[in-house]
Amino acid sequence: GFYPSPKHNKSSKRECDDEEFEYKPKKVKTENDKKAKKRKQEYEEDEDDEVCYFFFFLHMNFCIPPQVLLAWEEERYTDGSKWRFLEHKGPVFAPPYEPLPDNVRFFYDGKNMKLSAPAEEVATFFAKMLDHEYTTKDIFRKNFFKDWRKEMTPEEKSKLTDLNKCNFSEMNEYFKAQSEAKKQMSKEEKQKIKEENERVLQEYGYCIMDNHKERIGNFRIEPPGLFRGRGDHPKMGMLKRRIRPEDIIINCSKDSKQPKPPPGTRWKEVRHDNKVTWLVSWTENIQGSIKYIMLNPSSRIKGEKDWQKYETARRLKKCVDRIRAQYRDDWKSKEMRIRQRAVALYFIDKLALRAGNEKEEGETADTVGCCSLRVEHIKLYPKIDEQEYVVEFDFLGKDSIRYYNKIPVEKRVFKNLQLFLENKQPEDDLFDRLNTSILNKHLQELMDGLTAKVFRTYNASITLQQQLKELTCPDDSIPAKILSYNRANRAVAILCNHQRAPPKTFEKSMQNLQTKIDEKQKQLSTARKQLKTAKADHKASHDDKSKKAVEVKRKAVQRIEEQLMKLQVQATDREENKQIALGTSKLNYLDPRISVAWCKKWGIPVEKIYNKTQREKFAWAIDMAEDDYEF
């Protein structure tokens, strides 16, 4: 009962005209066409005016208050400054630990044991995860027990020596009951929590940047817990410590009202660095990495940064042919380092591989990128499955997601790879004369601002644009067009290796959906029979009453057909995307103007492609892109 590819089976009945799909685009005040074209040409001729062009488009849209647009224009600085004035209230800390009720017990070796508050808190982190597979992994259990013992009293340390003898089941049941009670809250209780969250948001969720109120992204400090990591991370199970005011660095302007730390505490430091956009920072204890509180993606600074990212990728479009010609020439270089660099760049371009950064050995999971590929990660086949010069890749990429691909390459690339593999062991580097800093330096020489990520963004955006042109059928209904959009998005996600594990509820949700489809098919069968009967009655009587009855039944059939089609599209979409993460590429690698232009061209509500948060993030693209936008 899945909906076939709209490319091969077009819906010719009629366009879907449900009220939910009615869409009225915002009225936009535009310049005289000739003036606008002239302005656009000037922009294309002079790339230094990119930012001016950005604001030119924003000024054309009356949906944004004029004072906001003026603020955006005023706040651009040429000395590297991001702001002149910054004021905020600081972070919201995780609530203090509340000890468990006396009737919730912990057992060791079958005996009830009362834990000290610090030890009990860490024990609850493990208890909450008891049903998760993480707690069955040896490395997770080992790291947890080691860190848990650091929080114990000397007496507890002497008694608790074996994690296998610990019984957290009562704790686990208590937290399950708490979770269930939360779901069963009354409307009034939920409203009270909602109001409190809104109060906190209004107080801490906004800052003043150059007299402009901006939304803050993540103003709450993450509570303590157990580190999970991705894949088989060597540090999984370690204790993520509670962040305190003494760990916090505040960034604000000298003339602002500085945020006050909680009573009896102090900040680690207060800075006044207007060359950065973060408001708060601290160092987490697991990886030693710096965490930040930043502005919300919908803020002016984030929007401008996003726009510049895609403009850089568009600049690559203008010189990509020259770059490709150069790395092809470099495959024949007399220097091995240049050949290796050229083959690596070919992989980054053709396969959208990440560059792969150097890291401390044993500190993180064994994940690699293009520059850090080892001999064991590739296999060469002169001929396989009737294809010549095939390379098989098999390695763990970012977030321990497996990258597996068997792909034919150009003959000279294949010959070079054979050369790179000579006299090497499986654990040796494939590109032994290349690292990310060498590659990035070369990319900068090819084009200002060029990185492996720019290639990824360029190839992702170009792929989406091409796929949308190929897959979108003008005669399709809106749901079918949205299916085509998701298929185009999926092609990009596959290119970028954005995978996910199928959701745990996938089978159940598909069964529920199939039940709805079966029920709808029964309704359609009944409606068609009723239409047939009504037609027969009208043929016999030829009166107005029977004629109206036929029309009513015909409309009922059409309505049910459309409802069935929507359900079938939904089922197809879910099945095709169960192991593909569409969101990552949509938010980070795809120029949103391509999607907005596609929506405007085919009369699709932008709400069907981007949710509320995403529409706020890409407000600049929604305002700027016309239906003829080309990446």
C-alpha positions, 0 to 999 in steps of 0.5 A: 500500500505504499505510494509509488514514485510520483515521477512514474505515476502522476496524480491526474485527478485534480490538485489537492485543494484542502484548506490546510494547503491554502497558502498566501505568500507575504506581500513584499514591496519590491523595487522597479524591475529594471532597478532591481536587475541593475542592482543584482548585476552590480552585486554579481560583478563586485563580490565585496558588496555581498553584505550590502546586498544582504541588507538591500534584500532585507530592507525590501521586506516590510514584514520586518520592522524598520527599526530592526533593519536599521539596527542590523545595518548599524551593527556591522563593524569593519574592525572585527567587532561583533558588538559595542554593547552586550548585556544579559542575565547569565546562565540558568543552573541545573536545580540542586539534587533532591535526595530520594524518599526513604522508601526508595532503597538501594541494595548491595549484595542483597542488603539495603544500604543508605548512600551519602547524598553525593554517592546517591546522586551519581547512583540515580544517573545509572538507575535512570539508564538501567533499561538502556543498552549502554548500562550493559557495555563493559566500558560504560560500566567500568568508567561509571564505577570508577567515577562513582567511587570518587564520590563515595565516602571512605566507608562506602568505598570499602563496602562497594567494590563490585558493580555487579552486586549493586541493585538499582531496581527500586530507584529505576522503578521510582523514576519510571513512576515519576515520569508516568506521573508527569504525563498524567498531570492535570491541565492546571499543573501543566499550565503552571509549569509552562508559565514558570518556564515562560517567566524564566525565558523572559528573564534569562532567554534574551540579551541586549546587543547594541540596543537590540533585543536578541533571543539566546539559544541555550541559556540553561546549563546542562545538568550532571549525568553520565557521558554517553558519546557516539559509537563505542566511545572510550569515555562513555559512562564517565561522570559529567560533573555539575557546572557551578558559578566558579566554572563560568566565564561571563562575556559582556560589555564594560558599561552593561549591568553585569550578571550577578552570580547566585548568593555566596558564589562568584564567577570564574571570570568576567570578560569584555571581548567584543570580537566573539559572540558568545555570552557564557563559557565553561570547560566540561570535564570529559573531553576538556572542550569549551562549551558556550552559550550563544545567540539563538539561530534566528538572531541577526548575527547567526542569520548573517553568518549562515548567509555568508556560509552559503555565499562562500559555497556559491563562490566555489561554483564559479571556480570549481571547474578550474579547481577540478582541472588542477587536481586532475593535473596534480594526479600526474605530479612528480611529487608524492605529496602533491599526488596524495593531496590531489586524490584526497581533494577528489574524494572530498569533492566527489564523495563529500568526505570530511577532512578529518581532524587530528586528535589525541589517541585513545581520547575519542572513538576511532573515527576518521576523515579523508586525511586520516584514512588508513590502509585498512579502510579501503580495498581496490578492485580492478574489476568487480560487478562489471565495473572497472577501477572500484574502490571500497570504503569502510570506516567509522566517520563522525559520530561513529557512523559507519561510512560504507561505499563501493564506487568506481573512480577514474583510472589515474586515481585508482593507479595512484591509490595502488601506489599509495598502498605499496609496502604499507601495513593495514594500520598505516596512513593511506595519505602519509604525506598529508594532514588536515592543516596541509590540505586546508592551507592548499584549499585557502590558496585555491579560493579564499575561505575554501574548506572541505566543509565548503565543498560539502555545502556546495555539493549538497546544495547543487545536488538538492537543486538538480534533484528537485528539477528532476523529481518535481512533476508539475501535475502532482498534488502538494503531498506528492510534491513534498514526497519529491522534496524529501526524496531530493533531500534524501539524495543529499543525506546519502551523499553526506552519509547522514544516517540514523538507527531506525526509531524504536517505535518505527514498526509500531507506527508503521503498523498503525499507519497501515491500519489507517490505510486499510481502513481508508481503503474500505471507506473508499470501496464503500463510497465507490459502491454508494456512488455507483448506486446513486448513479443508477438511481439518477439514471432511473429517475432523472430528477434534481434530488438524485442528481445532487446525491450523485454530486455529493457521493462523487465529492465524497469519493474524491475526498477519501481518495485524497486522504488515502493518497496522503496516508500512502505518501506518508507511509512511503516517506517514513519507510524510505527515510527510516535510516536516513537523517534528513534534518542535518543536511537541511539545517547545515548544508543546504542553501535554504533559498533553494527550498524557499524558491521551490516552495514559491514556484510550486505554491507549496507552503514553506511550513510544509518544509520548515517547522517554526524554529527552522523558519525563524532560523532561515527568515533571511532566506524566506524574505530574500529568495524569489521563485527563480533563485539559482544556487 
